[in-house]
Amino acid sequence: MKSKSNLIGAVLCVFLLTACSKKILTDNPEPDATLYEINHKEDVSLVFFDHNQDDGLEKHLNIYQRFAEAFDTIQDVHVFHVNENCVIEFRNYGYYYFNNHDDKLKSGMILSNGVDKPILVTNADKYIETYESYFKVPFNDKVYYGKLRKAEIAERQKESEKELKAKFKVDQNYADNLIKNSNVSYYPKTNAFLSCSAGKVTAKAFRDSIKTTKSFMQIETLYDKNGLTKQYSTIINGVLYSEDLYYRNSYHLIDSIVRKNENGEKSKDVFKYGKKQFSIISVDQKNVMIAKVFHLNDKFQCAKSETVNGSGDVVGVTFFEYDEFGRIVKEVNATQKLVYEYKNDQEVFYSKMKIYSIKDNVLLSENIRYSEGNKDIFMSKEGNKILSKTVSSNNPNGCTKTVYNYNSDNKLSELYEYSYEN
């Protein structure tokens, strides 16, 4: 992230401000100003700005460096450094603008959660405190790891290792209910078209509709005779980038997923099942830690999920509600509420999903699904504006044949072509 952030910081400085502004953070764009877009919906963006003064910036720059190093490999946290006059457009669920042209403000930090209006803090002593209170997570960098923190993490590792060794008797009834009702990504709803998930499925990406320009990515999924995932591989520029191998018990529940990265390094996600929950424990050469916990209700539906980082901190909690047919109707986390609607009582997949802000219950965007002949259309909208559109074309067996992704200008951004080998 450090090299990435320095590069982006350099790029940002090219975009000079051409008009004055009375506010450094506003809902309105500058007239005649060239904008740099930060388009990371639902991701964290941290912008450190200064005017390249020699004095009084040591603490500001030191903390920027700490953030840049801490999130060097974290894909959903973006750290920027701006030391020239710029206008930045935050494309969250609503457009917000950062105008770095106020000489009275020598330096500061802007925090964006990718959803709400970003916030500004100009006191370097408050940067970390504001980050922790705004995102409700501790700032875990190398400076933070003191003796107390190390002891805390060690204790969590012991708890994770204890969970790894725990025994729970799984029977066929338990497994059938979990697979059928849990409604999590590892156990999705049963595929109505078994031929779509039998053998090998390959998805190749292209940048144009006539498939003359290949994209860099290819996805290969291998299924067993029951239509369950055996192997998931990502190929970048013709070279294996990552590979996930799925191991299951005699009841078809996942025992573990062994992952291999582009360097051949292996790690493992171990699944541990209990009466009211199941957990995923991440195991690599350096660490053993619970990574995800799914809490189940009496119907084996996932009622709550917890996401845990590598230090054992709970960094995300989501609650789920279901209708009488076992379909998800509401999903709530710290910042958003997702409400699902279905066309009729028989539909398994939602026809509309609306996203609301928890803060003020304002509708942020909505996703719409519908079918036209052998095509499935998915649209993401913000008010009357279409943010993106996906059109899936299906073959006579009902399996996905091609997927066309369009941007907000209705221009093709990527095409995926699917092939099936039994």
C-alpha positions, -999 to 999 in steps of 0.1 A, spaced: 0 0 0 29 23 7 41 23 -29 5 25 -41 -3 54 -19 28 73 -28 21 68 -65 -15 79 -61 -3 109 -40 19 119 -68 -9 116 -93 -32 137 -71 -8 165 -72 -11 169 -109 -47 180 -105 -44 216 -95 -72 237 -81 -85 263 -105 -112 280 -83 -114 291 -47 -136 275 -20 -146 287 14 -150 251 27 -126 223 26 -153 196 27 -185 203 8 -215 187 -10 -209 208 -41 -181 205 -67 -159 234 -76 -168 251 -109 -141 246 -135 -121 224 -112 -105 192 -124 -116 164 -101 -98 133 -89 -123 105 -81 -121 83 -51 -147 56 -61 -144 30 -33 -180 23 -22 -181 7 13 -143 8 15 -122 29 39 -104 58 24 -79 79 45 -66 111 29 -37 130 46 -32 165 32 -6 191 38 10 220 19 45 207 19 57 230 47 90 221 64 78 230 99 52 215 121 44 184 100 66 158 117 38 142 138 13 145 109 37 127 85 47 101 110 11 91 116 4 91 79 34 67 75 20 45 103 -14 42 85 3 36 51 24 8 65 -4 -7 86 -27 -11 56 0 -19 30 -17 -52 21 -53 -45 30 -74 -42 -2 -104 -24 13 -85 4 30 -70 31 8 -44 56 22 -35 87 3 -11 116 8 -18 149 -9 7 178 -7 -5 201 -34 -38 220 -42 -64 195 -54 -101 188 -56 -110 152 -47 -145 138 -54 -156 110 -29 -181 88 -48 -198 73 -18 -236 69 -16 -237 106 -24 -209 128 -38 -186 148 -15 -157 171 -23 -124 178 -7 -109 212 -16 -73 215 -5 -69 252 -10 -73 267 25 -39 281 36 -52 284 72 -53 246 74 -17 234 71 -25 197 74 -53 173 83 -68 139 77 -101 130 60 -118 97 68 -144 81 46 -163 49 51 -174 48 15 -210 54 25 -216 86 45 -202 121 41 -164 120 51 -152 137 82 -123 160 87 -98 162 116 -69 187 117 -53 179 150 -26 152 145 -30 141 182 -66 132 173 -60 112 141 -58 77 157 -85 84 183 -109 97 155 -102 67 133 -109 43 162 -141 60 173 -154 66 137 -148 30 125 -152 14 160 -121 -7 156 -87 -4 172 -58 9 150 -35 -22 149 -1 -12 137 34 -21 149 35 9 173 3 -3 189 16 -38 196 29 -33 231 33 -60 258 -4 -58 268 -15 -62 232 8 -91 226 -6 -109 257 -41 -102 245 -35 -117 211 -16 -147 226 -47 -154 248 -70 -152 217 -47 -176 199 -50 -201 228 -88 -198 226 -86 -204 189 -63 -234 193 -87 -248 219 -116 -243 195 -96 -261 168 -93 -292 190 -129 -291 202 -151 -321 194 -187 -320 183 -207 -349 170 -222 -341 136 -249 -363 122 -268 -364 89 -298 -344 102 -275 -316 115 -256 -315 82 -287 -315 60 -303 -287 80 -271 -266 79 -265 -270 42 -302 -263 34 -310 -235 57 -279 -216 69 -279 -192 39 -242 -184 40 -218 -182 10 -202 -215 19 -236 -232 18 -257 -214 -8 -292 -223 -18 -293 -256 -38 -286 -250 -75 -317 -257 -95 -295 -265 -125 -272 -293 -115 -256 -294 -149 -243 -259 -142 -222 -271 -112 -210 -305 -124 -174 -309 -136 -154 -279 -145 -167 -244 -151 -143 -218 -166 -150 -180 -167 -128 -160 -190 -127 -122 -189 -126 -99 -219 -126 -62 -223 -148 -59 -254 -180 -74 -267 -164 -92 -296 -138 -108 -273 -107 -96 -291 -91 -82 -260 -86 -106 -232 -86 -94 -197 -59 -106 -173 -81 -128 -152 -96 -163 -155 -116 -182 -129 -119 -220 -128 -143 -239 -105 -143 -276 -101 -174 -294 -87 -180 -329 -74 -209 -352 -84 -231 -335 -58 -226 -301 -73 -204 -290 -44 -172 -270 -49 -140 -290 -49 -115 -265 -62 -115 -227 -70 -86 -213 -90 -78 -177 -101 -54 -174 -130 -38 -140 -137 -21 -135 -171 -20 -172 -177 -3 -180 -144 -20 -196 -114 -25 -168 -88 -44 -186 -61 -60 -220 -55 -86 -231 -29 -90 -268 -23 -122 -279 -5 -122 -310 18 -155 -323 31 -166 -349 56 -189 -379 49 -220 -356 54 -207 -331 27 -199 -304 53 -167 -285 47 -139 -297 69 -113 -273 56 -103 -251 27 -65 -252 19 -54 -221 1 -23 -216 -20 -11 -182 -32 10 -173 -62 42 -179 -42 32 -215 -34 26 -205 3 -2 -225 19 -28 -216 46 -59 -233 58 -94 -224 69 -107 -250 93 -145 -253 99 -156 -262 134 -192 -270 140 -213 -266 172 -249 -269 184 -258 -232 178 -229 -220 156 -200 -229 134 -167 -211 132 -139 -207 106 -104 -208 121 -76 -194 99 -44 -214 102 -11 -203 86 26 -206 95 25 -177 120 -10 -177 134 -41 -196 145 -71 -174 149 -109 -176 146 -117 -156 115 -155 -159 112 -184 -171 135 -219 -179 122 -245 -180 149 -275 -202 141 -311 -200 152 -334 -230 159 -340 -234 122 -303 -235 114 -305 -201 97 -275 -178 102 -290 -151 125 -257 -133 132 -222 -134 117 -190 -120 132 -159 -112 112 -126 -113 132 -92 -99 121 -58 -116 124 -55 -102 160 -88 -116 172 -107 -83 172 -143 -85 161 -143 -60 132 -178 -66 118 -211 -79 130 -241 -85 108 -277 -96 118 -301 -115 95 -339 -119 94 -359 -144 73 -394 -148 60 -417 -179 65 -401 -195 34 -366 -193 47 -355 -164 25 -335 -135 38 -355 -103 41 -332 -80 62 -295 -77 68 -281 -51 92 -246 -41 101 -230 -11 118 -236 13 89 -262 -2 66 -295 -19 65 -303 -42 34 -340 -50 28 -348 -78 3 -380 -81 -17 -393 -111 -37 -416 -112 -67 -437 -140 -53 -437 -168 -27 -419 -192 -50 -389 -170 -60 -356 -181 -44 -337 -150 -55 -347 -115 -46 -362 -91 -72 -351 -60 -53 -327 -51 -26 -327 -17 -10 -297 -3 10 -304 22 38 -281 42 60 -283 32 96 -275 67 107 -306 84 92 -325 56 75 -320 73 41 -322 51 10 -287 50 -4 -292 27 -34 -311 -2 -47 -303 -33 -66 -329 -47 -91 -331 -82 -106 -354 -93 -134 -354 -117 -164 -361 -112 -201 -362 -144 -220 -329 -162 -215 -313 -131 -199 -310 -121 -163 -305 -84 -156 -291 -69 -125 -290 -31 -120 -276 -10 -92 -294 24 -89 -290 56 -69 -322 74 -72 -329 76 -110 -292 71 -118 -280 37 -129 -246 30 -112 -239 -3 -129 -257 -30 -149 -250 -67 -154 -266 -88 -181 -263 -126 -179 -271 -146 -210 -281 -183 -203 -278 -214 -224 -307 -238 -230 -298 -257 -198 -303 -225 -178 -266 -221 -171 -248 -188 -174 -232 -184 -209 -220 -148 -209 -220 -120 -184 -218 -83 -196 -208 -57 -170 -217 -21 -178 -206 11 -160 -227 41 -151 -222 55 -186 -237 23 -200 -204 13 -215 -191 -22 -214 -164 -25 -188 -159 -63 -189 -174 -95 -204 -172 -130 -189 -176 -161 -210 -185 -193 -193 -177 -228 -205 -187 -262 -190 -169 -295 -189 -186 -326 -174 
